[in-house]
């Protein structure tokens, strides 16, 4: 029996130290270290960030359903909307849905929807009336679109275009003046961001229109019964 | 290396003689973008201080291990980590401010002041020198942001740090809080700084 010692041909040591992983050992080490640190940060801060977003959402719900002026008026007159959060699974996604009730009647729904924008995920709040026939408001909860171009999706003037659009139509972003019933005029220089917002709204409403309408009519019955009893 | 500046020199140079904004003209993106209110500008300056200090200290600690062809990757990696920490922290504890500043916090990653200090100072000098360099440069940056933001906020809204300083009858120069106001203010202040510097030289 013969044992052979394995030797790398040529100048072995040089080849080993020139190997790219050895060259980059510090990069790899730091990357894993920083990655772990960021994971820790994310784990500790994520609940707090989610709570902030939830607070903002709850604050925006009346405005998204009633419109800014009516929401302010109802707040001034001391009327409070009762907002309930629920989860709805439709298609492959689970949505957070906020049901707003005023005087024990459903005033409308706000759906939290998200999707890919031009730079990063866009998170939207879409307000619809109680029968889920028309859009009553749109708010951008989170976005990282290009400053000066894509981030104009946050501007009230642009978002106002979505108000009172019917939910059964698929919205399209057009580069010309929006004339058709389902047309939204895209932001100049930010067609992709504009389209992304339309797509997110379309997808979420398409998925949720029927479940929401069903929930609305289901909820009505028990309350009607109660009234009869009384 | 005997000709490298000392820690104290690094600190003082950053504030005025080598002010990152007025003298080096670095990091102008946040200078123009977030200076429409003093509060926003100071939050940005604080974020830059944290990122620059942490990045400089880490880079200085590992400066003997850096390989020339891999150093930029390591700088960027370190900076990106600390920027992400700041971004998450603001979103958790200063939510409204984080929304106002929007993408400009993540954009600190590409702020060239930080990578410049890592390259010029931290990768060559001791931890203490690198830290004082970071503080000095950040103070210079904060000073520049504060000067521009004060002019813009006072003229644009009649307020300073959210408090009214000009009488109610002041017609708000809205243009000052819009992007053109940033260019106008920065250009005029930069001219003034250069004029004073030239006169000093005699």
Interface residues (C-beta under 8 A of the other chain):
Chain A: X23 X24 X26 X27 X30 X31 X34 X37 X38 X41 X42 X45 X48 X49 X52 X53 X56 X119 X143 X144 X145 X146 X147 X148 X151
Chain B: X33 X62 X65 X66 X67 X70 X73 X74 X77 X78 X81 X84 X85 X88 X89 X91 X92 X93 X95 X102 X103 X104 X106 X179
